[in-house]
């Protein structure tokens, strides 16, 4: 049995959702795909796929084996590209993940410029605020905000962002400007999920990370909604500094409690690679890092 060939067809079947679709995409007869996947299962002495007339699903063993096959096939492909001299020109697909707003405002423009500069590289950009597992989810690079607890990752700092409390001029004119974090107890606040606890905001005062209880008049699930509500005068909100650059420049929002902001969070480009990196990843790091540093520096009002 050609194990690499069998792995390739197994991955194709798992990703396509059926043996017939895998056969069409691979240009291999259906009988060959079915036989090679069955040979692989016999070799492993376990079932990888649950087959039915309409649906193909992974078993628990198949799900784990799929991740391993992807990793192995990537490494084999990488070795072949090195041997074939492909490192002279970046090619292939690069998978990147980034937070939603940061990704839309800053990562996406850099990615589009990168695609123009490297026409043989394709990018899959996934925007989401949850922490992705790079190896398990087949991701080459993550743009992450905050301190990194996992020392196994390789990180490159490209900037920093701050936690900013802000409100509309109309709200501050009507309700007054808070001078200390404790003043927030008498103010209406707008909170959103994903940026710390909803019932308290943390500030740097006499001691680090001192939490102040707030009264949340409106709770939303995106930063954009919190910003729009603050512009509408609902109350004070707390967001990340790069998210309100346009609102500050236009005067629709103003920052408060600047002296009490906690330590800024770093922004990192994170990958799992050690040693020689794939050329497509190295090319993106070299291209993106200075551009992201410039963009984040310009957004650091």
N, C-alpha and C positions, 0 to 999 in steps of 0.2 A: 504493500500500500504506500502510495506517495502521500505522506502524512501532511505536508504543507498544502498540497493540492486539495486534500480532503478538508483541512481546516478552512481554506479559502472558500470552498463551496458551502461548508457549514455556516460560516459567517454570512455569506450571501443569502442563504436560506433564512437565517434568523432575522436579518435586517429587512428582507423583502417580505417576510411573512408567509411564504409558501415555497415548496420545492419547485413548482412550475415557474414561479416568478424568478427564482434564482437561476433556473435553467435558461430562461429567456435573457436575463441580464448578463449571464456569463457566456452565452453562446455555446452551451453544453447540453447534450440531450438530457431529458428529464430522467430517464432510466439511469444515466451515469451519475447524476446528482444524488438520486435516491440510494444507489448502490454504495457510493463513496461515503455518504453520511452514515449509512448502516454499518459499513466497514469500520468507521471511526468509533461508533458506539460499541461494536464488538471488541475492538482493540482496548477501549477504556473499561469495558465490562460494566457499562452504565448507560441508561437512556438519557439522551440529550434533548430530544424533542418529543412533544406530545403531538401526534398527527391525527387529524380528522379530515373529512372531505372538504371542509371550508376554512379550517383554522389550524395554524401551526403555532404552538406555544413552546417556550423553553421550560424544561424542568429546572429544579433548583440547581442540580449539577450542571445543566446546560448553560444556565445564566452565568455561573462562575467560570465555566470553561470558555464561554464567549469572550469575556473580558481578557482572559489569558491568551486566547487565539489572536485577538486584535493586537495585543501588545507584542506577541511573537512575530506576527506578520509585519508589523511596523518595523521591528528591529531588523528582520530579514530584508525588507525593502530598503531600509536605511543603509545596510551593508552593501547591497547591490548598487545603490546610488553612489556610495563612496567609491566602490571599485570601478564603476562606469564613468567616473569623473563628473557626476552631476553636481558636485559641490561647487563647480564653477558658475552655475546658474540656478538660483532658487526655483523649485517647482513643487507642485503638489497642493494639498489642502491644509490650511492652518486653522485650528479651532481655538477661538478666544471667547472668554466670558468676562463680563464687566457689570457693575451696578447699573441700574436702569437709567437714572438721570445723568450720571457721570458718563456712561457709555454713549448716550444720545448726544450730549453736548460736546464731549471732548474726544472720546475714543473713536466714534464713528467717522468724524472728519479725518482723523489720522489714518484710519483703515482705508478710506476711499482714496486718499493720496498714495498710500502704499500700493493699492491695487493698480493705480495708474503707473507707478514706477516699476512694478514687477508683474508684467502681464501673464506670466506662467504660474503664478500663485493664486489660488482661490482661498477665500476666507469664509469661515462659518462663525458669525458673531452672535452669541447668545447673551441677551441682556436680562438680568434678574438679580434680585437683592439677596437671595439665599447664597450660602457658601457652597460652592461646587467642589466635588472630589475629583481632582484632575485625572488621576490614573484610572479610577473606576468609570468616569464619564468620558474618557477619551478626549481630554482637553489639553491643548498644548500650552496655553498661557492664560492666566487670570489677572485682571486688574482688580486689586483689593484695597479697600479703605480700612484702616485700623491696624493695630498691632498684630503681629503674626505669631501665634503660639506654637506653630508646627515648625520646628527647626530643620526638618528634613527638606523643606522647600528652599529653593534658591530665589532670593528676592532682590529687586533693584528699586530703590526709592526714586520716584519721579516728582514728588511734591508733597504738600501737606494741606489739610483742610481744617477749618475750625467749626465749632458748634456756636451758632449765632442766634440770639434772641432778637426778634424784630417785630415791628408793628407798623401800621399805616400812620402817616402824620395826623389824619383825622381822629383816629382812635386815641393817640397820645395827647392831642389837644383837648379831647373831651374827658379823658380819664387820668391824665397825668403820666409822666415818665417815671418808671421805677428806678430808684437810685441804688438799691441793694437787692440781692435775690429775695430777701424776706418780704420785700414790697409786693412780690408776685401773689401773695396770699389774698390781696384785695383786687386782683385783676382777673379778667377773663382770658383763658388760654385755649389755644388750638393744638391738639396733639395728634400724632400719627404713629401707627404701628411701625416698628422697625428701627426706631432711633432711641432705644433705651426704654425704661419704665414709663408708663403713661401717667402715673399719679405723682411723679416727682421729677424734677430736673436737677442735674448735678452741676455744681459750680466749684471753682477754685477760690476759696475764701481763706480763713485762718488756717484751715487744714485742707489737704487735697481731697477731692471727691466728696464734698459736703452736699447732701441732697436736700432740696427744698420742696415741700409739698406745694402742688399747684391745683387750681380749680379748672378742670377741663370743661369748657362750655361746648366744645365741638371736637369730636374724635373722628379722624378720617384714616384712610389706609394708604395714601400716597403723599409725597412731599409737595407735588404740584397742587393738590387740593388744599393742603394746609396753607401754602403760599397765597393761592387765590382767595381763600377765606380771610387771611390777614390783610390782603390788599383791600378787601371789601369792608374792613373795619370790625370784624367779629371779635378780634382780640389779638394777643401776642402769640407768636408761634416760635418754635425753635427748629432750625434747619441747618444744613451744612452750607458753608460759606459760598461755594461755587454755584449753589442752586438759586441764589438771589442776586447775582451780579447785575442782571438787567433791571430788576426791580429797584435796586439801590441807585443805579445810574439814572433811572427815570424819575426817581423821587417818590415812587409809590410805596416804598417801604423804607424804614430807617432802623438802624441797629441800636440796641440798648444793652446796658450791663457789660460793656466791652471789657472793663477792668476785671470782671469775674469769670471770664471764659476759661474753661478747663484747657489742659494741654492739647495742642492740635493733634490730629490723627495723621499718620503718614499714608501716602498713596504708593503702593508697590506694584511692580510687574512681577508676577510670581510664576515660576515653572518648576517642574520636578527634575529637570535635567542636570546631570553632573558630567564633567568631562566635555567631550566634543559634542556640541549641539547640532541638531539638524540645521542645514543651511537656511531653510525657510524661516525657522525660529530665530536664528542668529540675525538674519537680514531684518526681520521685523523688530527685534530688540534694538538693533543699531539705528533703524529708521525711526521707530516710535518714541524711544526714550527722550531724545532731545526735544522733540516736538511736543510731547506731553508736558515736559518740564516747562517749556515756554508758555503753553496754554494755561497750565495751572498757576504759574507765576503771574500771568496777566489777570487771572481770576481772583488772585489773593489781594483784595482791596484792603 
